[in-house]
Amino acid sequence: MSTGDILSLLMFLSFIGLIFTGFPVAWVLGGLAVLFTAIGIIANVEFQLPVFVNWDYSTLVVDRIWGVMNNWVLVALPMFIFMGLMLDRSGVAQRLMRNMVQLFGGIRGGLAVTVALIGILLAASTGIIGASVVLLGLLGLPQMLDQKYQPELATGTVCAVGTLGILIPPSIMLVLMADRLAMPVGDLFLGALFPGLLLGFLFVFYILGYAWLKPEVAPVPKDRKPVDARLVFEVFKSILPPVGLILAVLGSIFFGVATPTEAAGVGAFGALGLALANRELNMQVLREVLRETTRTTAYIFAIFLGATAFSLVLRGLGGDELIAGFLKGLPFGPNMILITILFCTFLLGFFLDWIEITLIVLPLVSPVVLDLGFDLVWFTVLFAVCLQTSFLTPPVGFAIFYLKGVTPPSIPVSTIYRGVIPFILLQLLGLVMIYLWQDLVLWLPQQAY
């Protein structure tokens, strides 16, 4: 191994090690970029070692950061975040829950199915994992526990469907991926739509099948009300606003009426209108949503800037060539190399957040995937599905800890861990299906363009 290869490996391992210190990720990334630039210069000057990193990289980092902040694609991020947070405060989900519980409550496992369907709708209109998990936990979990549902099934359902927002468009993860890979956001939005819905309906079928095989895990309520035309109409009315918002955002992209950035503005305005129509909009709500939007956007962009510096220095040390050489040197064919990349991504999800993996790992492995002859849109969606599991896998499963914050004290974290295991397996099953049937990803973009 060359000196640059050794420094690249040390830089990446240092990043993984420092993550566990609790120090802010953005500062870890930026700090390591400065530190290893200095180490590269010392190795060059003092020891005459061939390391192609110098202080000129500081200028390159500034130029690259300026390019990030001038990127119009990323303007969609704060607007999608605002849309999701405002929609959570609009009262739409509460109305949906109230009406759909009456519609599906009489079916065995109906409460969990209701939570899953509402989660799919929220995923396609919010994309904020923390907000979705907490909202579903507050709305659905108490009802399922009161109905004597198995705590593992109840908590696992909330956690799993709450993570769908990171995959089903409009998704802030897909926006970041498109920017990192310099590809159209619309391609990823359209490509991820069917896989996201596939996962959602796999969850629904699992709930129904598990409740049918073990009736005691999801009892049927004794005081259920009959379903009539009035109830169906009320459910239709409560579904119409979020579906209309989804169609306005995704439909405008699909039919070429608006770019994803413009569609994000449509979504933000639509969520504001829904909150106003439901009489949930006031100055306090607007102030809180704007503050949370600013905080979330600043967090993501701080990591973005740190990751930009980190990735540039890592590439300067030869990290991309090291990874490419390692992957291409494996004694496998192209398909096994791709499976190895996805497996390593799955393992990294146990310890790293999706943002770090997206900003650092994805740009390093995507050139290898292209060289192997795979479609980049298809691979990126596979990568995104793999990353979705990172919200459920311990010890850094964020969805688990979001839910624990709103669960009764009688439900320990171990119960939630056991509850998410079947849904992790279902996500892996979905990943295999997408791998085997590429048209699940590629058909819709091909029809659109």
VOGU-3710 file (C-alpha; in Angstrom, 3 decimals, decimal comma):
1> mstgdilsll> 0,000/0,000/0,000  1,163/3,531/-0,774  1,390/6,304/1,810  -1,774/7,872/0,409  -3,649/4,569/0,753  -2,586/4,241/4,389  -3,628/7,827/5,145  -6,975/7,294/3,352  -7,692/4,216/5,462  -6,685/6,013/8,663
11> mflsfiglif> -8,871/8,988/7,748  -11,957/6,817/7,218  -11,361/4,746/10,368  -10,801/7,937/12,395  -14,161/9,232/11,198  -15,974/6,054/12,294  -14,189/6,095/15,658  -14,883/9,782/16,372  -18,600/9,371/15,587  -18,982/7,478/18,878
21> tgfpvawvlg> -17,549/10,369/20,911  -20,774/12,335/20,470  -18,896/15,270/18,947  -20,903/17,062/16,199  -20,540/15,173/12,927  -20,005/18,307/10,844  -17,024/19,332/12,991  -15,605/15,800/12,900  -15,708/15,770/9,098  -14,266/19,267/8,669
31> glavlftaig> -11,655/18,754/11,393  -10,393/15,504/9,882  -10,138/17,212/6,483  -7,845/19,900/7,959  -5,868/17,396/10,059  -5,141/14,990/7,212  -4,278/17,837/4,858  -1,621/18,867/7,404  -0,430/15,247/7,762  -0,177/14,954/3,978
41> iianvefqlp> 1,924/18,129/3,775  4,231/16,954/6,557  4,627/13,557/4,876  5,476/15,341/1,624  7,857/17,972/2,948  9,545/16,313/5,924  9,661/12,684/4,786  9,593/13,147/0,983  6,653/10,749/0,695  4,465/10,996/-2,425
51> vfvnwdystl> 1,199/12,363/-1,013  -0,781/14,546/-3,420  -2,447/16,767/-0,814  -1,342/20,322/-0,050  -2,782/23,592/1,187  -4,108/24,298/-2,303  -6,834/21,905/-1,275  -8,093/24,635/1,071  -8,873/26,764/-1,986  -10,519/23,812/-3,682
61> vvdriwgvmn> -12,653/23,177/-0,586  -13,818/26,804/-0,511  -14,685/26,646/-4,225  -16,551/23,370/-3,733  -18,477/24,712/-0,723  -19,418/27,818/-2,712  -20,717/25,507/-5,413  -22,822/23,635/-2,854  -24,379/26,817/-1,506  -25,149/28,010/-5,052
71> nwvlvalpmf> -26,821/24,742/-6,031  -30,457/25,359/-6,980  -31,357/21,690/-6,520  -30,657/21,993/-2,799  -33,147/24,855/-2,493  -35,747/22,072/-2,475  -34,448/20,778/0,875  -35,775/23,491/3,229  -39,075/23,632/1,335  -39,644/19,874/1,555
81> ifmglmldrs> -38,722/20,008/5,253  -41,161/22,882/5,793  -43,860/20,967/3,887  -43,432/17,893/6,069  -43,389/19,749/9,368  -46,354/21,932/8,472  -48,359/18,938/7,268  -47,733/17,225/10,603  -49,207/20,275/12,347  -52,133/20,664/9,939
91> gvaqrlmrnm> -54,444/18,108/11,583  -54,696/16,022/8,393  -53,213/12,902/10,013  -55,523/13,171/13,032  -58,614/13,220/10,801  -57,274/10,309/8,772  -56,623/8,258/11,892  -60,050/8,928/13,345  -61,928/7,920/10,197  -59,757/5,033/9,046
101> vqlfggirgg> -59,831/3,390/12,479  -63,603/3,194/12,159  -63,281/1,777/8,637  -60,596/-0,865/9,266  -60,931/-1,334/13,026  -63,233/-4,329/12,619  -60,624/-6,308/10,653  -58,156/-8,495/12,540  -55,014/-6,382/12,625  -57,029/-3,442/11,289
111> lavtvaligi> -55,563/-0,864/13,669  -52,013/-1,750/12,614  -53,072/-1,714/8,948  -54,565/1,749/9,504  -51,277/2,975/10,983  -49,408/1,469/8,003  -51,667/3,103/5,390  -51,504/6,484/7,124  -47,736/6,053/7,338  -47,575/5,509/3,566
121> llaastgiig> -49,591/8,679/2,972  -47,425/10,651/5,404  -44,293/9,273/3,761  -45,431/10,549/0,379  -46,186/13,985/1,777  -43,686/14,647/4,577  -40,381/12,771/4,330  -39,422/13,736/7,908  -38,715/10,480/9,762  -38,688/11,867/13,296
131> asvvllgllg> -41,962/13,737/12,830  -43,692/10,760/11,176  -42,632/8,229/13,822  -43,599/10,503/16,703  -46,937/11,435/15,119  -47,836/7,805/14,363  -46,691/6,837/17,844  -48,942/9,437/19,475  -51,944/8,685/17,271  -51,809/4,929/16,718
141> lpqmldqkyq> -49,794/3,295/19,477  -52,165/4,093/22,394  -55,140/2,743/20,440  -53,338/-0,486/19,563  -52,192/-1,016/23,155  -55,699/-0,307/24,486  -56,998/-2,912/22,032  -54,522/-5,439/23,576  -52,292/-5,653/20,511  -48,966/-7,382/21,051
151> pelatgtvca> -46,544/-4,553/22,005  -43,879/-5,869/19,584  -46,299/-5,754/16,642  -47,599/-2,303/17,600  -44,195/-0,679/18,104  -42,599/-2,442/15,118  -45,391/-1,239/12,825  -45,018/2,390/13,920  -41,224/2,357/13,564  -41,185/0,626/10,176
161> vgtlgilipp> -43,868/2,638/8,379  -42,497/5,845/9,877  -39,224/5,293/8,004  -40,878/5,051/4,575  -40,664/8,831/4,203  -36,926/8,627/3,617  -37,575/6,579/0,458  -41,006/7,463/-0,944  -40,723/10,786/-2,816  -40,538/13,645/-2,179
171> simlvlmadr> -37,566/12,535/-0,071  -34,754/14,742/1,189  -32,412/11,733/0,994  -33,076/11,394/-2,739  -32,421/15,126/-3,201  -29,014/14,754/-1,535  -28,211/11,624/-3,538  -29,096/13,341/-6,812  -26,826/16,260/-5,929  -23,895/14,031/-4,956
181> lampvgdlfl> -24,161/12,002/-8,170  -25,012/14,957/-10,463  -28,164/13,262/-11,745  -31,741/14,558/-12,165  -33,787/14,481/-8,950  -36,891/13,661/-10,970  -35,349/10,362/-12,145  -34,770/9,282/-8,553  -38,212/10,441/-7,396  -39,934/8,421/-10,113
191> galfpglllg> -37,607/5,455/-9,693  -38,151/5,232/-5,918  -41,963/5,514/-6,027  -42,835/1,859/-6,742  -40,121/0,411/-4,440  -41,359/2,610/-1,588  -44,964/1,530/-2,141  -43,785/-2,090/-2,435  -42,234/-1,924/1,030  -45,364/-0,313/2,457
201> flfvfyilgy> -47,632/-3,040/1,124  -45,221/-5,772/2,229  -45,708/-4,365/5,741  -49,506/-4,453/5,321  -49,525/-8,058/4,057  -47,253/-9,124/6,913  -49,553/-7,534/9,503  -52,646/-9,202/8,032  -50,909/-12,578/7,716  -49,418/-12,482/11,213
211> awlkpevapv> -52,769/-11,464/12,736  -54,515/-14,293/10,847  -51,971/-16,911/11,989  -51,882/-15,628/15,592  -55,234/-13,979/16,395  -54,145/-13,128/19,948  -51,546/-10,582/18,729  -54,216/-8,336/17,153  -57,677/-8,907/18,687  -60,823/-7,707/16,929
221> pkdrkpvdar> -62,676/-5,037/18,972  -66,002/-6,161/20,396  -67,745/-2,790/20,073  -67,015/-2,179/16,403  -69,455/-0,025/14,461  -70,924/-1,124/11,106  -69,383/0,359/7,972  -71,843/2,491/6,006  -71,724/4,855/3,038  -71,377/7,899/5,308
231> lvfevfksil> -68,218/6,484/6,909  -66,694/5,642/3,516  -67,430/9,191/2,354  -65,762/10,649/5,473  -62,667/8,513/4,860  -62,608/9,672/1,245  -62,816/13,317/2,345  -59,959/12,880/4,839  -57,738/11,109/2,279  -58,345/13,689/-0,453
241> ppvglilavl> -56,173/16,555/0,942  -52,899/14,592/1,383  -53,437/12,715/-1,889  -54,080/16,037/-3,633  -50,850/17,422/-2,197  -48,924/14,339/-3,323  -50,351/14,613/-6,842  -49,553/18,320/-6,959  -45,904/17,684/-6,047  -45,141/14,439/-7,873
251> gsiffgvatp> -47,596/15,040/-10,720  -46,023/18,375/-11,578  -42,638/16,629/-11,804  -43,985/13,618/-13,728  -45,744/15,706/-16,370  -42,866/18,155/-16,718  -44,861/21,125/-15,418  -42,334/21,923/-12,689  -38,795/21,049/-11,697  -38,344/19,270/-8,325
261> teaagvgafg> -37,266/22,583/-6,789  -40,415/24,316/-8,032  -42,523/21,323/-6,955  -41,072/21,700/-3,444  -42,437/25,251/-3,389  -45,843/23,941/-4,496  -45,738/21,374/-1,674  -44,766/23,934/0,964  -47,554/26,260/-0,144  -50,031/23,357/-0,229
271> alglalanre> -49,167/22,243/3,312  -49,610/25,837/4,485  -53,027/25,919/2,795  -54,108/22,632/4,430  -53,147/23,909/7,870  -55,100/27,115/7,203  -58,154/25,207/5,924  -58,155/22,988/9,055  -57,851/26,083/11,295  -54,557/24,834/12,723
281> lnmqvlrevl> -52,452/27,713/11,412  -51,520/30,570/13,711  -48,433/32,638/14,410  -47,155/30,268/17,098  -47,418/27,225/14,806  -45,808/29,112/11,923  -42,976/30,307/14,177  -42,333/26,796/15,528  -42,356/25,193/12,074  -40,024/27,860/10,653
291> rettrttayi> -37,655/27,455/13,596  -37,591/23,647/13,246  -37,143/23,941/9,471  -34,180/26,266/9,986  -32,647/23,974/12,602  -33,016/20,827/10,452  -31,747/22,565/7,302  -28,752/24,012/9,144  -27,926/20,563/10,577  -28,000/18,941/7,134
301> faiflgataf> -26,040/21,713/5,431  -23,393/21,769/8,171  -22,789/18,060/7,582  -22,914/18,737/3,845  -20,091/21,285/4,082  -18,001/19,097/6,395  -18,528/16,085/4,121  -17,532/18,153/1,075  -14,165/18,982/2,669  -13,727/15,420/3,956
311> slvlrglggd> -14,514/13,797/0,588  -12,204/16,136/-1,324  -9,215/15,428/0,931  -9,995/11,697/0,975  -10,019/11,688/-2,834  -6,775/13,676/-2,852  -5,155/10,999/-0,711  -6,337/8,375/-3,195  -9,263/7,008/-1,202  -11,501/6,629/-4,251
321> eliagflkgl> -8,797/4,677/-6,110  -8,219/2,514/-3,030  -11,910/1,605/-2,774  -12,244/1,063/-6,526  -9,161/-1,144/-6,570  -10,403/-3,163/-3,582  -13,863/-3,738/-5,074  -12,622/-4,571/-8,574  -9,974/-6,849/-7,101  -12,541/-9,047/-5,383
331> pfgpnmilit> -12,634/-12,569/-6,870  -16,294/-12,136/-7,851  -18,330/-11,190/-10,874  -20,081/-7,788/-11,186  -23,253/-8,959/-9,426  -21,382/-10,235/-6,369  -19,393/-6,980/-6,195  -22,686/-5,058/-6,194  -24,063/-7,323/-3,449  -20,853/-6,747/-1,448
341> ilfctfllgf> -21,344/-2,958/-1,717  -24,952/-3,252/-0,517  -23,969/-5,591/2,321  -21,247/-3,185/3,522  -23,780/-0,329/3,305  -26,214/-2,348/5,419  -23,502/-2,943/8,037  -22,465/0,733/8,048  -26,115/1,588/8,752  -25,731/-0,034/12,181
351> fldwieitli> -23,268/2,686/13,190  -23,586/5,688/10,851  -26,437/8,021/9,955  -27,823/7,986/6,406  -26,500/11,498/5,775  -22,848/10,537/6,340  -23,199/7,369/4,248  -24,907/9,291/1,432  -22,385/12,120/1,353  -19,207/10,062/1,770
361> vlplvspvvl> -19,698/6,422/0,760  -22,123/6,780/-2,170  -19,865/9,050/-4,307  -16,947/6,657/-3,711  -18,720/3,480/-4,863  -20,903/4,886/-7,661  -18,027/5,120/-10,231  -17,290/1,430/-9,637  -20,945/0,567/-10,193  -20,970/2,521/-13,472
371> dlgfdlvwft> -17,774/0,797/-14,615  -19,407/-2,566/-13,937  -22,214/-1,628/-16,347  -25,124/-1,164/-13,929  -27,797/1,513/-14,277  -27,042/4,322/-11,815  -30,698/5,172/-11,048  -31,440/1,526/-10,224  -28,343/1,230/-8,034  -29,073/4,491/-6,205
381> vlfavclqts> -32,590/3,318/-5,317  -31,137/-0,003/-4,105  -28,670/1,998/-2,014  -31,521/4,124/-0,630  -33,566/1,052/0,376  -30,478/-0,322/2,103  -30,039/2,948/3,983  -33,667/2,914/5,103  -32,860/-0,067/7,326  -30,348/2,107/9,214
391> fltppvgfai> -33,281/3,755/11,015  -34,282/0,390/12,492  -30,971/-1,396/13,129  -29,345/-1,081/16,577  -27,448/0,531/18,166  -28,111/3,735/16,168  -31,666/3,037/15,007  -33,070/6,549/15,195  -36,700/5,502/14,615  -36,481/3,279/17,701
401> fylkgvtpps> -35,379/6,162/19,897  -37,904/8,574/18,365  -40,657/6,116/19,294  -39,269/5,377/22,752  -39,657/9,073/23,549  -43,469/8,815/23,243  -44,133/5,248/24,438  -45,482/4,427/27,925  -42,784/3,573/30,509  -44,084/-0,011/30,571
411> ipvstiyrgv> -42,628/-0,636/27,084  -38,827/-1,046/27,237  -36,465/-0,471/24,329  -35,925/-4,243/24,071  -39,605/-4,660/23,106  -39,194/-2,167/20,262  -35,998/-3,920/19,140  -37,840/-7,242/18,939  -40,736/-5,563/17,139  -38,660/-4,143/14,300
421> ipfillqllg> -36,813/-7,386/13,451  -39,582/-8,775/11,138  -39,806/-5,415/9,367  -36,035/-5,306/8,803  -36,341/-8,743/7,190  -39,226/-7,454/5,045  -37,077/-4,512/3,920  -34,327/-6,931/2,928  -36,925/-8,997/1,037  -37,980/-5,812/-0,767
431> lvmiylwqdl> -34,321/-5,121/-1,563  -33,990/-8,586/-3,140  -37,157/-8,038/-5,197  -35,873/-4,689/-6,497  -32,524/-6,320/-7,301  -34,201/-9,116/-9,269  -36,779/-6,936/-11,076  -35,099/-3,742/-12,228  -38,299/-2,522/-13,901  -39,702/-1,766/-10,442
441> vlwlpqqay> -37,288/1,177/-10,540  -36,721/1,874/-14,230  -40,198/1,541/-15,767  -41,698/4,800/-14,467  -38,732/7,055/-15,404  -38,742/5,474/-18,872  -42,435/6,294/-19,304  -41,936/9,862/-18,090  -38,988/10,639/-20,368
//
